[in-house]
Amino acid sequence: MHSASEMEKLIQRLASDVREHLHQLIGALDLMRDETVPARSCYSLCRASAQRVLRDANDISDLLEPAPPSRPSPFAWRTAVEDIAGLMGVLAERRKGTVTHMTASRRPETVVADAQAIEDVLYRLLDHAINSAPGTAIELYSGIEPSGLTLVLCGEGIFEESAFIPHLAKRKVLAAGGTFTASPCRYRWSFPITAPVTAGQAEAGTVVGPRDQRVRMRLLVAEDCDESFTLFETFVRGEGHRITRALNGAEAVELAKSEVDLIVMDVNMPVKDGYQATREIRAWEAQNGARRRPIVLLSAEALPSQTERGAEAGCSGYLAKPTTRAQVLRTLRFHQGAES
């Protein structure tokens, strides 16, 4: 536990970080109007800055509540690690450093693990290393070991025993059932793997190409925010799903009584919130002998208490805003045909 004065200092520092990262994000968006600036550079800066703002928000949540429980799902680990290393390598180059990624093993390519925690910890520690040791050649090693998915980060000057970010990263790894060690110039951590993913599971849990077979679902999306609904609709465009929208919780309960394969339920809605709507849907299913459909909770408040309340209400999964197209499609495919 942190004292009141320590907590105040941490919150002030995080607030300063948020302003700094928003400054970078707004600046990059402004540069996108300049045709002489490469669009790829602007995109990389926008994405990296947005990821930093998200991590700052998660850090605040971590300070206020215990670390969330592990949420395993199918995860294409090598692709994710390579993407993060590439993105953070762009930032390292701006500080006259480098990030080199080496993979010790390539099989299995997809595993069941806590994907969100794995990506979050890797982002945190790489970002911390780049900022703690500018100009350093940072090496990242990844692979599957008996202990699970293991990552090792090496570089001169990247280790700080009293630093805040490594402390939060370690807590998240341990909460997921993993191991975390740190020594001069190195961080090493492992996340447990529930099981290697079979070919059938991998198809259901990862983003597939346009030529792959897709299962078309009837989706009920309970979302009162027009912009969030439009974003979700854009993410799943081309997947062949039929989408019905509910503008509040009460409407979601009524629409769920029709032919629906999967429900995406926003937490904060008018009339009835997502928890109450989910409880009423589950009660209606039980009373009428109806098939129990997957209900995925969607929330901008990534607090551990929300996942617990969602599970108690009867939710099958959880998506934290902001989310990506890959995360949305992976979640839908993971839950398609689930429940009974």
C-alpha positions as CSV (number, residue, x, y, z in Angstrom):
1,M,0.0,0.0,0.0
2,H,1.1,3.5,-0.7
3,S,0.9,6.4,1.8
4,A,-1.3,9.4,1.1
5,S,1.7,11.5,0.2
6,E,3.1,8.8,-2.1
7,M,-0.2,8.4,-3.7
8,E,-0.6,12.1,-4.4
9,K,2.9,12.2,-6.0
10,L,2.1,9.2,-8.2
11,I,-1.2,10.7,-9.3
12,Q,0.5,14.0,-10.1
13,R,3.2,12.3,-12.1
14,L,0.6,10.3,-14.0
15,A,-1.4,13.4,-14.8
16,S,1.8,15.1,-16.1
17,D,2.4,12.0,-18.3
18,V,-1.1,12.1,-19.7
19,R,-0.7,15.7,-20.7
20,E,2.6,15.0,-22.3
21,H,1.3,12.1,-24.3
22,L,-1.8,14.0,-25.3
23,H,0.5,16.8,-26.5
24,Q,2.3,14.2,-28.7
25,L,-1.0,12.8,-30.0
26,I,-2.5,16.1,-30.9
27,G,0.7,17.2,-32.5
28,A,0.9,14.1,-34.6
29,L,-2.7,14.5,-35.7
30,D,-2.0,18.1,-36.7
31,L,1.1,16.9,-38.7
32,M,-1.1,14.5,-40.7
33,R,-2.5,17.5,-42.6
34,D,1.0,18.3,-43.8
35,E,1.6,16.3,-47.0
36,T,5.4,16.6,-46.7
37,V,5.3,14.5,-43.5
38,P,5.3,10.7,-44.0
39,A,1.8,9.4,-42.9
40,R,3.5,6.2,-41.5
41,S,5.5,8.3,-39.0
42,C,2.4,10.2,-37.9
43,Y,0.5,7.0,-37.5
44,S,3.3,5.4,-35.4
45,L,3.5,8.4,-33.1
46,C,-0.3,8.6,-32.8
47,R,-0.6,4.9,-31.9
48,A,2.3,5.0,-29.4
49,S,1.0,8.1,-27.7
50,A,-2.5,6.7,-27.5
51,Q,-1.1,3.5,-26.0
52,R,0.8,5.5,-23.4
53,V,-2.4,7.4,-22.4
54,L,-4.2,4.1,-22.0
55,R,-1.4,2.7,-19.8
56,D,-1.5,5.9,-17.7
57,A,-5.2,5.3,-17.2
58,N,-4.6,1.7,-16.3
59,D,-1.9,2.7,-13.9
60,I,-4.4,5.0,-12.1
61,S,-6.9,2.0,-11.9
62,D,-4.1,-0.2,-10.6
63,L,-3.4,2.3,-7.8
64,L,-7.0,2.4,-6.8
65,E,-7.9,-1.3,-6.9
66,P,-6.1,-4.6,-6.6
67,A,-4.7,-6.2,-9.8
68,P,-7.4,-7.8,-11.9
69,P,-7.8,-11.6,-12.2
70,S,-6.3,-13.3,-15.2
71,R,-8.5,-13.5,-18.3
72,P,-7.0,-16.2,-20.6
73,S,-8.0,-16.2,-24.3
74,P,-6.5,-17.5,-27.6
75,F,-3.4,-15.3,-28.3
76,A,-1.1,-15.2,-31.3
77,W,1.9,-14.3,-29.1
78,R,4.7,-14.1,-31.6
79,T,2.8,-11.6,-33.9
80,A,1.8,-9.5,-30.9
81,V,5.4,-9.3,-29.5
82,E,6.8,-8.5,-32.9
83,D,4.3,-5.7,-33.5
84,I,5.0,-4.1,-30.1
85,A,8.8,-4.4,-30.5
86,G,8.5,-2.7,-33.9
87,L,6.3,0.1,-32.6
88,M,8.5,0.8,-29.6
89,G,11.6,0.5,-31.8
90,V,10.4,3.7,-33.7
91,L,10.3,5.5,-30.3
92,A,13.7,4.2,-29.3
93,E,15.2,5.5,-32.6
94,R,14.0,9.0,-31.8
95,R,16.0,8.7,-28.6
96,K,19.0,7.4,-30.6
97,G,18.5,3.8,-29.3
98,T,17.3,0.5,-30.8
99,V,15.0,-2.3,-29.9
100,T,15.9,-5.7,-31.3
101,H,13.6,-8.7,-31.0
102,M,14.7,-12.3,-31.1
103,T,12.4,-15.4,-30.8
104,A,13.8,-18.6,-29.3
105,S,10.8,-20.7,-30.4
106,R,8.0,-20.2,-32.9
107,R,5.6,-23.1,-32.0
108,P,2.9,-23.1,-30.9
109,E,2.1,-19.8,-32.6
110,T,-1.2,-19.5,-30.7
111,V,-1.7,-20.2,-27.0
112,V,-4.4,-19.6,-24.4
113,A,-3.0,-16.9,-22.1
114,D,-3.9,-13.5,-20.6
115,A,-3.3,-11.5,-23.8
116,Q,-4.2,-8.1,-22.4
117,A,-1.8,-8.5,-19.4
118,I,1.0,-9.8,-21.6
119,E,0.7,-6.9,-24.0
120,D,0.3,-4.3,-21.3
121,V,3.4,-5.4,-19.3
122,L,5.5,-5.5,-22.5
123,Y,4.5,-2.0,-23.4
124,R,5.1,-0.7,-19.9
125,L,8.6,-2.2,-19.5
126,L,9.8,-1.3,-23.1
127,D,8.5,2.2,-22.7
128,H,10.2,2.5,-19.3
129,A,13.4,1.1,-20.6
130,I,13.5,3.5,-23.6
131,N,12.9,6.5,-21.4
132,S,15.2,5.4,-18.6
133,A,18.2,4.7,-20.8
134,P,18.0,6.8,-24.0
135,G,20.5,5.8,-26.6
136,T,20.7,2.2,-25.4
137,A,20.6,-0.9,-27.6
138,I,17.7,-2.8,-26.0
139,E,17.3,-6.5,-26.7
140,L,14.0,-8.4,-26.3
141,Y,13.9,-12.2,-26.2
142,S,10.7,-14.2,-26.3
143,G,9.8,-17.9,-26.4
144,I,7.7,-20.7,-25.0
145,E,9.3,-22.5,-22.0
146,P,7.9,-25.0,-19.5
147,S,7.0,-22.1,-17.2
148,G,4.9,-20.5,-20.0
149,L,5.5,-17.5,-22.4
150,T,8.8,-16.0,-21.3
151,L,10.1,-12.6,-22.2
152,V,13.5,-11.1,-21.3
153,L,14.4,-7.5,-21.7
154,C,18.1,-6.5,-21.7
155,G,19.9,-3.2,-21.9
156,E,22.5,-1.0,-20.1
157,G,20.8,1.2,-17.5
158,I,17.2,0.0,-18.0
159,F,16.8,-1.4,-14.5
160,E,15.6,0.8,-11.6
161,E,14.9,-0.9,-8.4
162,S,12.6,1.8,-7.0
163,A,10.8,2.7,-10.2
164,F,7.0,2.8,-10.3
165,I,6.4,1.2,-13.7
166,P,8.4,-2.1,-13.0
167,H,6.5,-2.4,-9.7
168,L,3.1,-2.2,-11.4
169,A,4.3,-4.6,-14.1
170,K,5.5,-7.1,-11.6
171,R,2.2,-7.0,-9.7
172,K,0.3,-7.6,-12.9
173,V,2.5,-10.6,-13.9
174,L,2.2,-12.2,-10.4
175,A,-1.6,-11.6,-10.4
176,A,-1.8,-13.6,-13.6
177,G,0.1,-16.5,-12.0
178,G,3.5,-15.7,-13.6
179,T,7.0,-15.1,-12.4
180,F,9.0,-11.8,-12.5
181,T,12.7,-11.2,-11.7
182,A,14.8,-8.1,-12.2
183,S,18.6,-7.7,-12.0
184,P,21.1,-5.1,-13.3
185,C,20.4,-4.5,-17.0
186,R,17.7,-7.2,-17.2
187,Y,14.0,-7.9,-16.6
188,R,12.7,-11.5,-17.0
189,W,9.1,-12.5,-16.7
190,S,6.8,-15.4,-17.6
191,F,3.1,-15.8,-18.1
192,P,1.4,-19.1,-17.7
193,I,-0.1,-20.8,-20.7
194,T,-3.4,-22.6,-20.0
195,A,-3.0,-24.8,-23.1
196,P,-1.6,-24.8,-26.6
197,V,-4.4,-23.9,-29.1
198,T,-5.6,-26.5,-31.5
199,A,-6.1,-25.6,-35.2
200,G,-9.9,-25.2,-34.6
201,Q,-9.4,-23.0,-31.6
202,A,-6.9,-20.9,-33.4
203,E,-9.3,-20.3,-36.2
204,A,-12.0,-19.2,-33.7
205,G,-9.6,-17.0,-31.6
206,T,-7.4,-15.1,-34.0
207,V,-8.0,-12.6,-36.8
208,V,-8.3,-14.5,-40.0
209,G,-7.8,-13.3,-43.6
210,P,-10.6,-12.4,-46.0
211,R,-10.5,-15.9,-47.6
212,D,-11.1,-17.8,-44.4
213,Q,-14.5,-19.2,-43.4
214,R,-16.4,-16.9,-41.1
215,V,-19.4,-17.8,-38.9
216,R,-22.1,-15.1,-39.4
217,M,-23.8,-14.2,-36.2
218,R,-26.8,-12.1,-35.1
219,L,-25.3,-9.6,-32.8
220,L,-27.1,-7.5,-30.3
221,V,-25.0,-4.4,-29.4
222,A,-26.2,-2.5,-26.4
223,E,-24.5,0.9,-26.7
224,D,-26.0,4.3,-26.1
225,C,-23.0,6.3,-27.5
226,D,-23.3,6.9,-31.2
227,E,-19.6,7.2,-31.8
228,S,-18.8,4.0,-29.9
229,F,-21.5,2.1,-31.8
230,T,-20.2,3.4,-35.2
231,L,-16.7,2.3,-34.2
232,F,-17.8,-1.2,-33.3
233,E,-19.9,-1.5,-36.5
234,T,-16.8,-0.5,-38.5
235,F,-14.6,-3.0,-36.7
236,V,-16.9,-5.9,-37.7
237,R,-17.7,-4.7,-41.2
238,G,-17.0,-7.3,-43.8
239,E,-17.4,-10.2,-41.3
240,G,-21.0,-10.9,-42.4
241,H,-22.6,-10.3,-39.0
242,R,-26.1,-8.9,-38.6
243,I,-26.2,-6.2,-36.0
244,T,-29.1,-4.9,-33.9
245,R,-28.6,-2.0,-31.6
246,A,-30.1,-1.3,-28.2
247,L,-30.0,2.3,-27.0
248,N,-30.4,1.5,-23.3
249,G,-30.5,-1.5,-20.9
250,A,-34.2,-1.9,-20.9
251,E,-34.3,-2.1,-24.7
252,A,-31.4,-4.6,-24.6
253,V,-33.5,-6.9,-22.3
254,E,-36.5,-6.8,-24.7
255,L,-34.4,-7.3,-27.9
256,A,-32.5,-10.2,-26.3
257,K,-35.8,-12.2,-26.3
258,S,-35.5,-12.4,-30.1
259,E,-33.1,-14.5,-32.2
260,V,-29.7,-13.4,-31.1
261,D,-26.4,-15.3,-31.1
262,L,-24.2,-13.0,-29.0
263,I,-24.7,-9.8,-27.0
264,V,-22.2,-7.0,-26.5
265,M,-23.3,-5.1,-23.4
266,D,-22.0,-1.7,-22.5
267,V,-21.8,-1.1,-18.7
268,N,-23.0,2.5,-18.4
269,M,-26.3,2.9,-20.1
270,P,-29.5,4.8,-19.3
271,V,-32.7,3.2,-17.9
272,K,-30.8,0.0,-16.8
273,D,-27.1,-0.4,-16.7
274,G,-25.3,-3.4,-18.2
275,Y,-25.2,-5.4,-15.0
276,Q,-29.0,-5.2,-14.4
277,A,-29.8,-5.9,-18.1
278,T,-27.5,-8.9,-18.0
279,R,-29.1,-10.3,-14.9
280,E,-32.6,-9.9,-16.4
281,I,-31.6,-11.5,-19.6
282,R,-30.1,-14.5,-17.7
283,A,-33.3,-14.7,-15.7
284,W,-35.5,-14.7,-18.8
285,E,-33.4,-17.4,-20.4
286,A,-33.7,-19.6,-17.4
287,Q,-37.4,-19.1,-16.9
288,N,-38.2,-19.8,-20.6
289,G,-35.7,-22.6,-21.2
290,A,-34.0,-20.4,-23.8
291,R,-30.4,-21.0,-25.0
292,R,-27.9,-19.1,-22.9
293,R,-26.1,-16.7,-25.3
294,P,-22.7,-15.3,-24.7
295,I,-22.8,-11.7,-23.2
296,V,-19.6,-9.7,-23.6
297,L,-19.3,-6.8,-21.2
298,L,-17.9,-3.5,-22.8
299,S,-16.6,-0.7,-20.5
300,A,-14.4,2.3,-20.6
301,E,-13.6,1.8,-16.9
302,A,-11.1,-1.1,-16.8
303,L,-11.5,-1.8,-13.1
304,P,-11.1,-5.3,-11.6
305,S,-14.4,-4.8,-9.7
306,Q,-16.2,-4.5,-13.1
307,T,-15.0,-7.8,-14.3
308,E,-16.1,-9.4,-11.0
309,R,-19.5,-7.7,-11.1
310,G,-19.9,-8.7,-14.7
311,A,-19.2,-12.4,-13.9
312,E,-21.6,-12.3,-11.0
313,A,-24.3,-10.8,-13.3
314,G,-23.7,-13.6,-15.8
315,C,-21.4,-12.1,-18.4
316,S,-19.3,-14.5,-20.5
317,G,-16.4,-12.1,-21.4
318,Y,-15.0,-8.6,-21.1
319,L,-13.7,-5.9,-23.5
320,A,-12.1,-2.8,-22.1
321,K,-12.3,0.5,-24.0
322,P,-10.3,1.6,-25.9
323,T,-10.2,-1.6,-27.8
324,T,-8.8,-2.5,-31.3
325,R,-10.4,-4.3,-34.2
326,A,-8.2,-7.3,-33.6
327,Q,-9.3,-7.6,-30.0
328,V,-13.0,-7.2,-31.0
329,L,-12.8,-9.9,-33.7
330,R,-10.7,-12.2,-31.5
331,T,-13.3,-11.9,-28.7
332,L,-16.3,-12.5,-31.0
333,R,-14.7,-15.6,-32.6
334,F,-13.7,-16.9,-29.2
335,H,-17.3,-16.8,-27.9
336,Q,-19.1,-17.8,-31.1
337,G,-21.1,-20.9,-30.5
338,A,-20.3,-20.8,-26.7
339,E,-22.8,-21.1,-23.8
340,S,-25.8,-23.4,-24.4
